[in-house]
Structure formats: structure tokens, C-alpha cells
Amino acid sequence: MRQNVTWEDPHRLLSKADLRLEKGELGGYTVLVIDYDIQVKASDVFRNNFAGKEPSER
């Protein structure tokens, strides 16, 4: 675990991949692809790629 991590650190990391993290309309966060009309709930990204959980059905 890193010490002295700020909220700007994940924003800076995402921007290097042309992504942006924004507060969602109903709470939570949305990951947006800069210059494209693509967005996804941040919780879905985490769940599907890092947490080892099955994606939620919609």
C-alpha cells in the first residue's frame, strides 16, 4: 500500500490512458473515454476486471 496517495493520483493515471473519472448522476462514478461517446460505471469496471465477480445482468 502506498503512502501519501491523493485523489489526483488515479485521475492522472486514467488521463494517461485517455480516460476520465466523473461523479455519476445517481452517485458512484463513471469512467469516460476522452474524445469518444463511451462511458461505463466505475463499479462495473472494477467488478468485471479486478474483483473476480460475475458481471451484473441488466
PDB file of N, H, CA, C and O in Angstrom:
ATOM      1  N   MET A   1       0.839  -1.165   0.000  1.00  0.00           N
ATOM      2  CA  MET A   1       0.000   0.000   0.000  1.00  0.00           C
ATOM      3  C   MET A   1       0.896   1.244   0.000  1.00  0.00           C
ATOM      4  O   MET A   1       1.868   1.325   0.751  1.00  0.00           O
ATOM      5  N   ARG A   2       0.553   2.197  -0.847  1.00  0.00           N
ATOM      6  H   ARG A   2      -0.236   2.131  -1.457  1.00  0.00           H
ATOM      7  CA  ARG A   2       1.347   3.414  -0.937  1.00  0.00           C
ATOM      8  C   ARG A   2       0.894   4.443   0.075  1.00  0.00           C
ATOM      9  O   ARG A   2      -0.294   4.557   0.379  1.00  0.00           O
ATOM     10  N   GLN A   3       1.837   5.179   0.585  1.00  0.00           N
ATOM     11  H   GLN A   3       2.802   5.086   0.338  1.00  0.00           H
ATOM     12  CA  GLN A   3       1.566   6.288   1.495  1.00  0.00           C
ATOM     13  C   GLN A   3       1.403   7.568   0.668  1.00  0.00           C
ATOM     14  O   GLN A   3       1.918   7.663  -0.446  1.00  0.00           O
ATOM     15  N   ASN A   4       0.694   8.533   1.212  1.00  0.00           N
ATOM     16  H   ASN A   4       0.276   8.456   2.117  1.00  0.00           H
ATOM     17  CA  ASN A   4       0.562   9.863   0.604  1.00  0.00           C
ATOM     18  C   ASN A   4      -0.087   9.849  -0.775  1.00  0.00           C
ATOM     19  O   ASN A   4       0.267  10.664  -1.628  1.00  0.00           O
ATOM     20  N   VAL A   5      -1.017   8.950  -1.007  1.00  0.00           N
ATOM     21  H   VAL A   5      -1.305   8.288  -0.315  1.00  0.00           H
ATOM     22  CA  VAL A   5      -1.753   8.926  -2.268  1.00  0.00           C
ATOM     23  C   VAL A   5      -2.875   9.945  -2.177  1.00  0.00           C
ATOM     24  O   VAL A   5      -3.578  10.009  -1.169  1.00  0.00           O
ATOM     25  N   THR A   6      -3.046  10.740  -3.224  1.00  0.00           N
ATOM     26  H   THR A   6      -2.475  10.687  -4.043  1.00  0.00           H
ATOM     27  CA  THR A   6      -4.108  11.740  -3.250  1.00  0.00           C
ATOM     28  C   THR A   6      -5.159  11.345  -4.282  1.00  0.00           C
ATOM     29  O   THR A   6      -4.942  10.443  -5.090  1.00  0.00           O
ATOM     30  N   TRP A   7      -6.293  12.026  -4.246  1.00  0.00           N
ATOM     31  H   TRP A   7      -6.470  12.759  -3.589  1.00  0.00           H
ATOM     32  CA  TRP A   7      -7.366  11.777  -5.197  1.00  0.00           C
ATOM     33  C   TRP A   7      -6.914  12.115  -6.622  1.00  0.00           C
ATOM     34  O   TRP A   7      -7.457  11.569  -7.582  1.00  0.00           O
ATOM     35  N   GLU A   8      -5.950  12.986  -6.768  1.00  0.00           N
ATOM     36  H   GLU A   8      -5.509  13.430  -5.988  1.00  0.00           H
ATOM     37  CA  GLU A   8      -5.438  13.343  -8.094  1.00  0.00           C
ATOM     38  C   GLU A   8      -4.643  12.201  -8.734  1.00  0.00           C
ATOM     39  O   GLU A   8      -4.547  12.144  -9.960  1.00  0.00           O
ATOM     40  N   ASP A   9      -4.081  11.303  -7.949  1.00  0.00           N
ATOM     41  H   ASP A   9      -4.159  11.349  -6.953  1.00  0.00           H
ATOM     42  CA  ASP A   9      -3.276  10.207  -8.493  1.00  0.00           C
ATOM     43  C   ASP A   9      -4.066   9.298  -9.442  1.00  0.00           C
ATOM     44  O   ASP A   9      -3.588   9.038 -10.546  1.00  0.00           O
ATOM     45  N   PRO A  10      -5.250   8.804  -9.063  1.00  0.00           N
ATOM     46  CA  PRO A  10      -5.981   7.983 -10.032  1.00  0.00           C
ATOM     47  C   PRO A  10      -6.447   8.779 -11.252  1.00  0.00           C
ATOM     48  O   PRO A  10      -6.516   8.242 -12.357  1.00  0.00           O
ATOM     49  N   HIS A  11      -6.767  10.065 -11.049  1.00  0.00           N
ATOM     50  H   HIS A  11      -6.710  10.501 -10.151  1.00  0.00           H
ATOM     51  CA  HIS A  11      -7.161  10.895 -12.187  1.00  0.00           C
ATOM     52  C   HIS A  11      -5.995  11.051 -13.172  1.00  0.00           C
ATOM     53  O   HIS A  11      -6.194  10.971 -14.384  1.00  0.00           O
ATOM     54  N   ARG A  12      -4.815  11.268 -12.667  1.00  0.00           N
ATOM     55  H   ARG A  12      -4.654  11.333 -11.682  1.00  0.00           H
ATOM     56  CA  ARG A  12      -3.626  11.414 -13.507  1.00  0.00           C
ATOM     57  C   ARG A  12      -3.336  10.109 -14.254  1.00  0.00           C
ATOM     58  O   ARG A  12      -3.009  10.134 -15.441  1.00  0.00           O
ATOM     59  N   LEU A  13      -3.454   8.974 -13.568  1.00  0.00           N
ATOM     60  H   LEU A  13      -3.720   8.953 -12.604  1.00  0.00           H
ATOM     61  CA  LEU A  13      -3.220   7.677 -14.186  1.00  0.00           C
ATOM     62  C   LEU A  13      -4.234   7.404 -15.295  1.00  0.00           C
ATOM     63  O   LEU A  13      -3.866   6.955 -16.380  1.00  0.00           O
ATOM     64  N   LEU A  14      -5.498   7.673 -15.025  1.00  0.00           N
ATOM     65  H   LEU A  14      -5.798   8.038 -14.143  1.00  0.00           H
ATOM     66  CA  LEU A  14      -6.529   7.461 -16.046  1.00  0.00           C
ATOM     67  C   LEU A  14      -6.331   8.371 -17.251  1.00  0.00           C
ATOM     68  O   LEU A  14      -6.557   7.950 -18.385  1.00  0.00           O
ATOM     69  N   SER A  15      -5.912   9.611 -17.021  1.00  0.00           N
ATOM     70  H   SER A  15      -5.728   9.953 -16.100  1.00  0.00           H
ATOM     71  CA  SER A  15      -5.729  10.542 -18.136  1.00  0.00           C
ATOM     72  C   SER A  15      -4.625  10.075 -19.084  1.00  0.00           C
ATOM     73  O   SER A  15      -4.671  10.381 -20.276  1.00  0.00           O
ATOM     74  N   LYS A  16      -3.651   9.352 -18.584  1.00  0.00           N
ATOM     75  H   LYS A  16      -3.614   9.103 -17.616  1.00  0.00           H
ATOM     76  CA  LYS A  16      -2.594   8.808 -19.448  1.00  0.00           C
ATOM     77  C   LYS A  16      -3.150   7.784 -20.429  1.00  0.00           C
ATOM     78  O   LYS A  16      -2.557   7.540 -21.480  1.00  0.00           O
ATOM     79  N   ALA A  17      -4.291   7.183 -20.087  1.00  0.00           N
ATOM     80  H   ALA A  17      -4.774   7.381 -19.234  1.00  0.00           H
ATOM     81  CA  ALA A  17      -4.950   6.210 -20.962  1.00  0.00           C
ATOM     82  C   ALA A  17      -6.152   6.841 -21.678  1.00  0.00           C
ATOM     83  O   ALA A  17      -7.015   6.125 -22.186  1.00  0.00           O
ATOM     84  N   ASP A  18      -6.209   8.181 -21.718  1.00  0.00           N
ATOM     85  H   ASP A  18      -5.508   8.762 -21.305  1.00  0.00           H
ATOM     86  CA  ASP A  18      -7.314   8.921 -22.331  1.00  0.00           C
ATOM     87  C   ASP A  18      -8.662   8.585 -21.712  1.00  0.00           C
ATOM     88  O   ASP A  18      -9.669   8.473 -22.412  1.00  0.00           O
ATOM     89  N   LEU A  19      -8.669   8.424 -20.390  1.00  0.00           N
ATOM     90  H   LEU A  19      -7.851   8.515 -19.822  1.00  0.00           H
ATOM     91  CA  LEU A  19      -9.888   8.157 -19.639  1.00  0.00           C
ATOM     92  C   LEU A  19     -10.086   9.248 -18.601  1.00  0.00           C
ATOM     93  O   LEU A  19      -9.139   9.913 -18.181  1.00  0.00           O
ATOM     94  N   ARG A  20     -11.350   9.418 -18.194  1.00  0.00           N
ATOM     95  H   ARG A  20     -12.120   8.878 -18.535  1.00  0.00           H
ATOM     96  CA  ARG A  20     -11.659  10.423 -17.177  1.00  0.00           C
ATOM     97  C   ARG A  20     -12.667   9.812 -16.209  1.00  0.00           C
ATOM     98  O   ARG A  20     -13.573   9.089 -16.624  1.00  0.00           O
ATOM     99  N   LEU A  21     -12.513  10.096 -14.941  1.00  0.00           N
ATOM    100  H   LEU A  21     -11.777  10.683 -14.603  1.00  0.00           H
ATOM    101  CA  LEU A  21     -13.418   9.629 -13.903  1.00  0.00           C
ATOM    102  C   LEU A  21     -14.289  10.799 -13.474  1.00  0.00           C
ATOM    103  O   LEU A  21     -13.783  11.853 -13.090  1.00  0.00           O
ATOM    104  N   GLU A  22     -15.617  10.606 -13.543  1.00  0.00           N
ATOM    105  H   GLU A  22     -16.028   9.750 -13.856  1.00  0.00           H
ATOM    106  CA  GLU A  22     -16.539  11.673 -13.161  1.00  0.00           C
ATOM    107  C   GLU A  22     -17.588  11.134 -12.208  1.00  0.00           C
ATOM    108  O   GLU A  22     -17.927   9.951 -12.241  1.00  0.00           O
ATOM    109  N   LYS A  23     -18.091  12.002 -11.371  1.00  0.00           N
ATOM    110  H   LYS A  23     -17.816  12.963 -11.344  1.00  0.00           H
ATOM    111  CA  LYS A  23     -19.164  11.654 -10.446  1.00  0.00           C
ATOM    112  C   LYS A  23     -20.416  11.340 -11.262  1.00  0.00           C
ATOM    113  O   LYS A  23     -20.793  12.113 -12.142  1.00  0.00           O
ATOM    114  N   GLY A  24     -21.063  10.206 -10.973  1.00  0.00           N
ATOM    115  H   GLY A  24     -20.757   9.578 -10.258  1.00  0.00           H
ATOM    116  CA  GLY A  24     -22.277   9.812 -11.675  1.00  0.00           C
ATOM    117  C   GLY A  24     -23.481  10.617 -11.222  1.00  0.00           C
ATOM    118  O   GLY A  24     -23.460  11.240 -10.160  1.00  0.00           O
ATOM    119  N   GLU A  25     -24.538  10.601 -12.038  1.00  0.00           N
ATOM    120  H   GLU A  25     -24.555  10.095 -12.900  1.00  0.00           H
ATOM    121  CA  GLU A  25     -25.742  11.370 -11.723  1.00  0.00           C
ATOM    122  C   GLU A  25     -26.443  10.855 -10.475  1.00  0.00           C
ATOM    123  O   GLU A  25     -27.006  11.639  -9.710  1.00  0.00           O
ATOM    124  N   LEU A  26     -26.414   9.544 -10.263  1.00  0.00           N
ATOM    125  H   LEU A  26     -25.957   8.907 -10.884  1.00  0.00           H
ATOM    126  CA  LEU A  26     -27.112   8.947  -9.126  1.00  0.00           C
ATOM    127  C   LEU A  26     -26.151   8.478  -8.044  1.00  0.00           C
ATOM    128  O   LEU A  26     -26.481   7.592  -7.256  1.00  0.00           O
ATOM    129  N   GLY A  27     -24.974   9.066  -8.006  1.00  0.00           N
ATOM    130  H   GLY A  27     -24.705   9.785  -8.647  1.00  0.00           H
ATOM    131  CA  GLY A  27     -23.947   8.625  -7.069  1.00  0.00           C
ATOM    132  C   GLY A  27     -22.974   7.714  -7.787  1.00  0.00           C
ATOM    133  O   GLY A  27     -23.163   7.402  -8.963  1.00  0.00           O
ATOM    134  N   GLY A  28     -21.963   7.297  -7.111  1.00  0.00           N
ATOM    135  H   GLY A  28     -21.809   7.550  -6.156  1.00  0.00           H
ATOM    136  CA  GLY A  28     -20.948   6.474  -7.753  1.00  0.00           C
ATOM    137  C   GLY A  28     -20.142   7.280  -8.752  1.00  0.00           C
ATOM    138  O   GLY A  28     -20.196   8.510  -8.770  1.00  0.00           O
ATOM    139  N   TYR A  29     -19.391   6.569  -9.583  1.00  0.00           N
ATOM    140  H   TYR A  29     -19.346   5.570  -9.568  1.00  0.00           H
ATOM    141  CA  TYR A  29     -18.539   7.232 -10.559  1.00  0.00           C
ATOM    142  C   TYR A  29     -18.671   6.575 -11.914  1.00  0.00           C
ATOM    143  O   TYR A  29     -19.036   5.404 -12.017  1.00  0.00           O
ATOM    144  N   THR A  30     -18.370   7.335 -12.952  1.00  0.00           N
ATOM    145  H   THR A  30     -18.073   8.286 -12.868  1.00  0.00           H
ATOM    146  CA  THR A  30     -18.412   6.859 -14.321  1.00  0.00           C
ATOM    147  C   THR A  30     -17.034   7.063 -14.935  1.00  0.00           C
ATOM    148  O   THR A  30     -16.402   8.101 -14.736  1.00  0.00           O
ATOM    149  N   VAL A  31     -16.571   6.059 -15.686  1.00  0.00           N
ATOM    150  H   VAL A  31     -17.084   5.216 -15.848  1.00  0.00           H
ATOM    151  CA  VAL A  31     -15.326   6.172 -16.443  1.00  0.00           C
ATOM    152  C   VAL A  31     -15.708   6.542 -17.868  1.00  0.00           C
ATOM    153  O   VAL A  31     -16.492   5.843 -18.510  1.00  0.00           O
ATOM    154  N   LEU A  32     -15.146   7.653 -18.364  1.00  0.00           N
ATOM    155  H   LEU A  32     -14.509   8.221 -17.842  1.00  0.00           H
ATOM    156  CA  LEU A  32     -15.433   8.118 -19.718  1.00  0.00           C
ATOM    157  C   LEU A  32     -14.184   8.011 -20.574  1.00  0.00           C
ATOM    158  O   LEU A  32     -13.072   8.261 -20.109  1.00  0.00           O
ATOM    159  N   VAL A  33     -14.381   7.634 -21.834  1.00  0.00           N
ATOM    160  H   VAL A  33     -15.285   7.431 -22.212  1.00  0.00           H
ATOM    161  CA  VAL A  33     -13.284   7.615 -22.790  1.00  0.00           C
ATOM    162  C   VAL A  33     -13.241   9.000 -23.431  1.00  0.00           C
ATOM    163  O   VAL A  33     -14.211   9.427 -24.057  1.00  0.00           O
ATOM    164  N   ILE A  34     -12.130   9.693 -23.276  1.00  0.00           N
ATOM    165  H   ILE A  34     -11.342   9.347 -22.766  1.00  0.00           H
ATOM    166  CA  ILE A  34     -11.976  11.047 -23.806  1.00  0.00           C
ATOM    167  C   ILE A  34     -12.045  10.999 -25.330  1.00  0.00           C
ATOM    168  O   ILE A  34     -11.446  10.118 -25.948  1.00  0.00           O
ATOM    169  N   ASP A  35     -12.761  11.926 -25.934  1.00  0.00           N
ATOM    170  H   ASP A  35     -13.247  12.641 -25.433  1.00  0.00           H
ATOM    171  CA  ASP A  35     -12.937  12.075 -27.383  1.00  0.00           C
ATOM    172  C   ASP A  35     -13.845  11.033 -28.015  1.00  0.00           C
ATOM    173  O   ASP A  35     -13.956  10.994 -29.241  1.00  0.00           O
ATOM    174  N   TYR A  36     -14.500  10.185 -27.223  1.00  0.00           N
ATOM    175  H   TYR A  36     -14.410  10.217 -26.228  1.00  0.00           H
ATOM    176  CA  TYR A  36     -15.464   9.213 -27.754  1.00  0.00           C
ATOM    177  C   TYR A  36     -16.693   9.229 -26.856  1.00  0.00           C
ATOM    178  O   TYR A  36     -16.621   9.655 -25.703  1.00  0.00           O
ATOM    179  N   ASP A  37     -17.795   8.773 -27.375  1.00  0.00           N
ATOM    180  H   ASP A  37     -17.853   8.426 -28.311  1.00  0.00           H
ATOM    181  CA  ASP A  37     -19.026   8.733 -26.593  1.00  0.00           C
ATOM    182  C   ASP A  37     -19.163   7.365 -25.932  1.00  0.00           C
ATOM    183  O   ASP A  37     -20.123   6.636 -26.185  1.00  0.00           O
ATOM    184  N   ILE A  38     -18.198   7.026 -25.087  1.00  0.00           N
ATOM    185  H   ILE A  38     -17.418   7.617 -24.881  1.00  0.00           H
ATOM    186  CA  ILE A  38     -18.198   5.746 -24.386  1.00  0.00           C
ATOM    187  C   ILE A  38     -18.060   6.037 -22.898  1.00  0.00           C
ATOM    188  O   ILE A  38     -17.169   6.773 -22.472  1.00  0.00           O
ATOM    189  N   GLN A  39     -18.958   5.447 -22.115  1.00  0.00           N
ATOM    190  H   GLN A  39     -19.682   4.849 -22.460  1.00  0.00           H
ATOM    191  CA  GLN A  39     -18.872   5.590 -20.670  1.00  0.00           C
ATOM    192  C   GLN A  39     -19.373   4.310 -20.017  1.00  0.00           C
ATOM    193  O   GLN A  39     -20.210   3.602 -20.577  1.00  0.00           O
ATOM    194  N   VAL A  40     -18.860   4.021 -18.837  1.00  0.00           N
ATOM    195  H   VAL A  40     -18.180   4.596 -18.382  1.00  0.00           H
ATOM    196  CA  VAL A  40     -19.249   2.827 -18.097  1.00  0.00           C
ATOM    197  C   VAL A  40     -19.153   3.128 -16.607  1.00  0.00           C
ATOM    198  O   VAL A  40     -18.314   3.915 -16.168  1.00  0.00           O
ATOM    199  N   LYS A  41     -20.022   2.489 -15.843  1.00  0.00           N
ATOM    200  H   LYS A  41     -20.704   1.850 -16.199  1.00  0.00           H
ATOM    201  CA  LYS A  41     -19.967   2.675 -14.393  1.00  0.00           C
ATOM    202  C   LYS A  41     -18.634   2.146 -13.874  1.00  0.00           C
ATOM    203  O   LYS A  41     -18.211   1.047 -14.232  1.00  0.00           O
ATOM    204  N   ALA A  42     -17.986   2.924 -13.041  1.00  0.00           N
ATOM    205  H   ALA A  42     -18.329   3.817 -12.750  1.00  0.00           H
ATOM    206  CA  ALA A  42     -16.687   2.525 -12.492  1.00  0.00           C
ATOM    207  C   ALA A  42     -16.804   1.228 -11.699  1.00  0.00           C
ATOM    208  O   ALA A  42     -15.882   0.413 -11.718  1.00  0.00           O
ATOM    209  N   SER A  43     -17.917   1.024 -11.007  1.00  0.00           N
ATOM    210  H   SER A  43     -18.666   1.687 -10.992  1.00  0.00           H
ATOM    211  CA  SER A  43     -18.083  -0.208 -10.233  1.00  0.00           C
ATOM    212  C   SER A  43     -18.121  -1.429 -11.142  1.00  0.00           C
ATOM    213  O   SER A  43     -17.637  -2.495 -10.760  1.00  0.00           O
ATOM    214  N   ASP A  44     -18.696  -1.292 -12.351  1.00  0.00           N
ATOM    215  H   ASP A  44     -19.089  -0.427 -12.661  1.00  0.00           H
ATOM    216  CA  ASP A  44     -18.704  -2.402 -13.305  1.00  0.00           C
ATOM    217  C   ASP A  44     -17.292  -2.714 -13.788  1.00  0.00           C
ATOM    218  O   ASP A  44     -16.925  -3.880 -13.935  1.00  0.00           O
ATOM    219  N   VAL A  45     -16.503  -1.675 -14.033  1.00  0.00           N
ATOM    220  H   VAL A  45     -16.800  -0.728 -13.913  1.00  0.00           H
ATOM    221  CA  VAL A  45     -15.119  -1.881 -14.466  1.00  0.00           C
ATOM    222  C   VAL A  45     -14.356  -2.643 -13.389  1.00  0.00           C
ATOM    223  O   VAL A  45     -13.653  -3.609 -13.684  1.00  0.00           O
ATOM    224  N   PHE A  46     -14.496  -2.210 -12.154  1.00  0.00           N
ATOM    225  H   PHE A  46     -15.067  -1.425 -11.915  1.00  0.00           H
ATOM    226  CA  PHE A  46     -13.793  -2.869 -11.053  1.00  0.00           C
ATOM    227  C   PHE A  46     -14.276  -4.306 -10.895  1.00  0.00           C
ATOM    228  O   PHE A  46     -13.464  -5.228 -10.814  1.00  0.00           O
ATOM    229  N   ARG A  47     -15.576  -4.501 -10.853  1.00  0.00           N
ATOM    230  H   ARG A  47     -16.236  -3.752 -10.919  1.00  0.00           H
ATOM    231  CA  ARG A  47     -16.153  -5.825 -10.639  1.00  0.00           C
ATOM    232  C   ARG A  47     -15.730  -6.793 -11.747  1.00  0.00           C
ATOM    233  O   ARG A  47     -15.356  -7.932 -11.468  1.00  0.00           O
ATOM    234  N   ASN A  48     -15.790  -6.344 -12.993  1.00  0.00           N
ATOM    235  H   ASN A  48     -16.095  -5.419 -13.220  1.00  0.00           H
ATOM    236  CA  ASN A  48     -15.524  -7.219 -14.130  1.00  0.00           C
ATOM    237  C   ASN A  48     -14.043  -7.477 -14.361  1.00  0.00           C
ATOM    238  O   ASN A  48     -13.687  -8.481 -14.977  1.00  0.00           O
ATOM    239  N   ASN A  49     -13.177  -6.603 -13.887  1.00  0.00           N
ATOM    240  H   ASN A  49     -13.466  -5.787 -13.387  1.00  0.00           H
ATOM    241  CA  ASN A  49     -11.757  -6.728 -14.206  1.00  0.00           C
ATOM    242  C   ASN A  49     -10.850  -6.996 -13.022  1.00  0.00           C
ATOM    243  O   ASN A  49      -9.752  -7.523 -13.198  1.00  0.00           O
ATOM    244  N   PHE A  50     -11.281  -6.648 -11.824  1.00  0.00           N
ATOM    245  H   PHE A  50     -12.174  -6.220 -11.681  1.00  0.00           H
ATOM    246  CA  PHE A  50     -10.369  -6.747 -10.692  1.00  0.00           C
ATOM    247  C   PHE A  50     -10.905  -7.549  -9.513  1.00  0.00           C
ATOM    248  O   PHE A  50     -10.123  -8.136  -8.765  1.00  0.00           O
ATOM    249  N   ALA A  51     -12.208  -7.584  -9.335  1.00  0.00           N
ATOM    250  H   ALA A  51     -12.843  -7.106  -9.942  1.00  0.00           H
ATOM    251  CA  ALA A  51     -12.769  -8.194  -8.132  1.00  0.00           C
ATOM    252  C   ALA A  51     -13.076  -9.681  -8.295  1.00  0.00           C
ATOM    253  O   ALA A  51     -13.346 -10.361  -7.305  1.00  0.00           O
ATOM    254  N   GLY A  52     -13.041 -10.197  -9.519  1.00  0.00           N
ATOM    255  H   GLY A  52     -12.822  -9.645 -10.323  1.00  0.00           H
ATOM    256  CA  GLY A  52     -13.316 -11.606  -9.740  1.00  0.00           C
ATOM    257  C   GLY A  52     -14.780 -11.965  -9.586  1.00  0.00           C
ATOM    258  O   GLY A  52     -15.104 -13.132  -9.366  1.00  0.00           O
ATOM    259  N   LYS A  53     -15.680 -10.987  -9.695  1.00  0.00           N
ATOM    260  H   LYS A  53     -15.417 -10.039  -9.874  1.00  0.00           H
ATOM    261  CA  LYS A  53     -17.107 -11.233  -9.577  1.00  0.00           C
ATOM    262  C   LYS A  53     -17.741 -11.279 -10.957  1.00  0.00           C
ATOM    263  O   LYS A  53     -17.207 -10.724 -11.918  1.00  0.00           O
ATOM    264  N   GLU A  54     -18.870 -11.936 -11.045  1.00  0.00           N
ATOM    265  H   GLU A  54     -19.304 -12.386 -10.264  1.00  0.00           H
ATOM    266  CA  GLU A  54     -19.603 -12.011 -12.288  1.00  0.00           C
ATOM    267  C   GLU A  54     -20.239 -10.652 -12.597  1.00  0.00           C
ATOM    268  O   GLU A  54     -20.679  -9.955 -11.682  1.00  0.00           O
ATOM    269  N   PRO A  55     -20.292 -10.271 -13.883  1.00  0.00           N
ATOM    270  CA  PRO A  55     -20.945  -9.008 -14.243  1.00  0.00           C
ATOM    271  C   PRO A  55     -22.418  -9.054 -13.878  1.00  0.00           C
ATOM    272  O   PRO A  55     -23.048 -10.110 -13.939  1.00  0.00           O
ATOM    273  N   SER A  56     -22.966  -7.901 -13.496  1.00  0.00           N
ATOM    274  H   SER A  56     -22.454  -7.044 -13.446  1.00  0.00           H
ATOM    275  CA  SER A  56     -24.388  -7.840 -13.166  1.00  0.00           C
ATOM    276  C   SER A  56     -25.212  -7.862 -14.446  1.00  0.00           C
ATOM    277  O   SER A  56     -24.807  -7.294 -15.460  1.00  0.00           O
ATOM    278  N   GLU A  57     -26.362  -8.515 -14.399  1.00  0.00           N
ATOM    279  H   GLU A  57     -26.692  -8.976 -13.576  1.00  0.00           H
ATOM    280  CA  GLU A  57     -27.263  -8.578 -15.544  1.00  0.00           C
ATOM    281  C   GLU A  57     -28.095  -7.314 -15.567  1.00  0.00           C
ATOM    282  O   GLU A  57     -28.466  -6.797 -14.513  1.00  0.00           O
ATOM    283  N   ARG A  58     -28.392  -6.812 -16.742  1.00  0.00           N
ATOM    284  H   ARG A  58     -28.091  -7.231 -17.599  1.00  0.00           H
ATOM    285  CA  ARG A  58     -29.213  -5.596 -16.872  1.00  0.00           C
ATOM    286  C   ARG A  58     -30.455  -5.911 -17.626  1.00  0.00           C
ATOM    287  O   ARG A  58     -31.284  -5.028 -17.847  1.00  0.00           O
TER     288      ARG A  58
END
